[in-house]
């Protein structure tokens, strides 16, 4: 088990207390307005279930997973869902979801594994599906004693989209909630992309 998962297993309650009331309403709005009203959302790396709970309250169908056993237990209690214990690298969904939501979770995936994970998200989405994610802003690997972060900015994230996602929107915002491990830039990168329509060849 890697140190990042161990961190979340060992600090689940503290993480819950620190994040459960975080205001990310702008990101919710940007994501949800691009989905159909009866959308099925995958909350990928759901943490304590804050976002899944919100999506459920708005009438959406939600499937959620996290790699931390303690997080999945806490998220299940918070949402009433059967939250799966699953790593991004082991996703095996086939065109099930209208949207994939990965809020501050993919930043723990190494650059070497990011493309493979994005391809898994691509396969999980229905044609034309929407993918949202947020990262600490930067261009480098930022290890801490307890966790590893791989930062992204507007440019270094783009090669991972090539051939599978079209950019809809990219924006940044001030990092006002990451007291434990703020990015050097003090910002978050957010993006929304859309599953590319593959051209059929004869």
C-alpha positions in Angstrom: 0.0 0.0 0.0 1.5 3.4 -1.0 2.0 6.2 1.5 -0.8 8.3 0.1 -3.4 5.7 0.7 -2.0 5.1 4.1 -2.3 8.8 4.8 -6.0 8.8 4.0 -6.6 5.6 6.0 -4.9 7.1 9.0 -6.4 10.6 8.7 -9.9 10.0 7.5 -11.8 11.8 10.2 -9.4 14.8 10.2 -9.8 14.9 6.4 -13.6 14.8 6.7 -13.6 17.6 9.2 -11.3 19.7 7.0 -13.1 19.2 3.7 -16.8 18.3 4.2 -18.0 21.9 4.1 -15.6 23.2 1.4 -17.4 25.5 -1.0 -16.8 24.3 -4.6 -20.2 25.5 -5.9 -18.5 27.1 -8.9 -17.1 23.8 -10.0 -20.4 22.0 -9.4 -22.2 24.6 -11.6 -19.7 24.4 -14.4 -19.8 20.6 -14.5 -23.5 20.0 -14.0 -24.8 22.5 -16.6 -23.1 20.4 -19.3 -24.9 17.2 -18.2 -28.4 15.9 -19.0 -30.9 16.2 -16.1 -30.9 12.4 -15.5 -27.2 12.0 -15.8 -25.2 9.2 -14.2 -22.1 10.5 -12.6 -18.9 8.6 -11.6 -17.3 10.3 -8.5 -13.8 9.1 -9.0 -11.7 9.3 -5.9 -14.7 10.4 -3.9 -13.0 10.9 -0.6 -15.5 11.3 2.3 -18.5 11.5 -0.1 -19.1 15.2 0.0 -19.6 15.7 -3.8 -21.5 12.4 -4.3 -23.9 13.6 -1.6 -24.5 16.9 -3.3 -25.1 15.2 -6.7 -27.6 12.9 -5.2 -29.4 15.8 -3.6 -29.7 17.3 -7.1 -31.4 14.2 -8.4 -28.5 12.6 -10.3 -27.5 9.0 -10.2 -24.1 8.4 -8.7 -21.5 5.7 -8.6 -18.5 6.4 -6.3 -15.1 4.8 -5.5 -12.0 5.6 -3.6 -8.7 3.7 -3.0 -8.8 4.2 0.8 -10.8 1.7 2.8 -11.5 4.3 5.5 -12.7 6.8 2.9 -15.0 4.3 1.3 -16.5 3.4 4.6 -17.0 7.1 5.5 -18.4 8.0 2.1 -20.8 5.1 2.2 -22.2 6.3 5.6 -22.4 9.9 4.3 -24.2 9.1 1.0 -26.0 5.8 1.6 -24.2 4.5 -1.5 -22.2 1.2 -1.7 -19.0 3.0 -2.4 -16.4 0.8 -4.1 -12.8 0.4 -3.0 -11.0 0.8 -6.2 -7.8 2.4 -7.6 -7.9 4.6 -10.7 -5.6 2.2 -12.5 -8.1 -0.7 -12.0 -11.2 1.0 -13.4 -13.0 -1.2 -15.9 -16.2 0.6 -16.9 -17.6 0.6 -20.4 -19.6 3.6 -21.6 -21.7 3.8 -18.4 -21.4 7.4 -17.3 -22.6 10.8 -18.6 -19.9 12.5 -16.5 -16.8 11.7 -14.5 -16.0 13.9 -11.6 -12.4 13.8 -10.1 -12.1 16.6 -7.7 -8.6 16.8 -6.2 -8.1 13.1 -6.6 -6.1 12.5 -9.8 -3.3 14.7 -8.5 -2.1 11.6 -6.7 -1.5 9.8 -10.0 2.0 9.9 -11.4 2.6 11.5 -14.7 3.7 8.0 -16.1 0.3 6.6 -15.2 -1.9 9.6 -16.1 -2.5 8.8 -19.7 -3.6 5.2 -18.9 -6.0 6.5 -16.2 -7.4 9.1 -18.7 -8.0 6.3 -21.2 -9.9 4.4 -18.5 -12.0 7.5 -17.9 -12.6 7.8 -21.7 -13.9 4.2 -21.8 -16.1 4.8 -18.8 -17.9 7.7 -20.5 -20.8 7.5 -22.9 -20.3 9.1 -26.3 -20.0 12.9 -25.7 -19.5 12.4 -22.0 -18.0 15.1 -19.8 -14.9 14.8 -17.6 -14.0 17.3 -14.8 -10.8 17.2 -12.7 -8.8 19.6 -10.5 -5.1 19.6 -9.6 -2.8 21.7 -7.6 -1.3 24.3 -10.0 2.2 23.7 -11.2 4.5 21.6 -13.5 6.2 19.2 -11.2 6.0 16.3 -8.7 5.5 17.7 -5.2 6.3 15.0 -2.6 5.5 15.5 1.0 6.3 13.3 4.0 2.9 11.7 3.9 1.6 12.1 0.3 2.7 12.6 -3.3 1.2 15.2 -5.6 1.6 15.6 -9.3 0.8 19.1 -10.3 -0.7 20.3 -13.6 -1.1 23.7 -15.4 -2.9 24.7 -18.6 -0.1 23.5 -20.8 1.4 20.3 -19.3 -2.1 18.7 -19.0 -2.9 19.0 -22.7 -0.8 16.1 -24.1 -2.8 13.7 -21.9 -6.0 14.7 -23.7 -4.7 14.1 -27.2 -7.0 12.0 -29.3 -9.4 11.2 -26.5 -10.7 14.4 -25.1 -11.6 17.9 -26.5 -11.1 20.8 -24.1 -14.3 22.6 -23.1 -13.0 24.8 -20.4 -9.8 25.3 -18.3 -9.7 27.8 -15.4 -7.7 28.5 -12.2 -8.7 29.6 -8.8 -7.0 30.5 -5.6 -6.1 27.7 -3.2 -8.0 28.8 -0.1 -8.5 25.4 1.5 -5.3 23.4 1.3 -3.7 24.2 4.7 -1.8 20.9 4.9 0.0 21.0 1.6 -0.7 24.1 -0.4 0.7 24.3 -4.0 3.7 26.6 -4.5 1.6 28.6 -6.9 -1.2 28.9 -4.4 -3.8 28.0 -7.1 -5.9 25.1 -8.3 -6.2 24.1 -12.0 -9.7 23.0 -13.1 -10.7 21.6 -16.4 -13.7 20.2 -18.2 -13.2 18.1 -21.3 -15.5 16.1 -23.6 -15.1 12.6 -24.9 -13.8 12.9 -28.5 -16.0 11.5 -31.1 -14.0 8.8 -32.9 -14.1 8.9 -36.7 -15.1 5.5 -38.1 -12.7 4.4 -40.8 -13.6 2.1 -43.7 
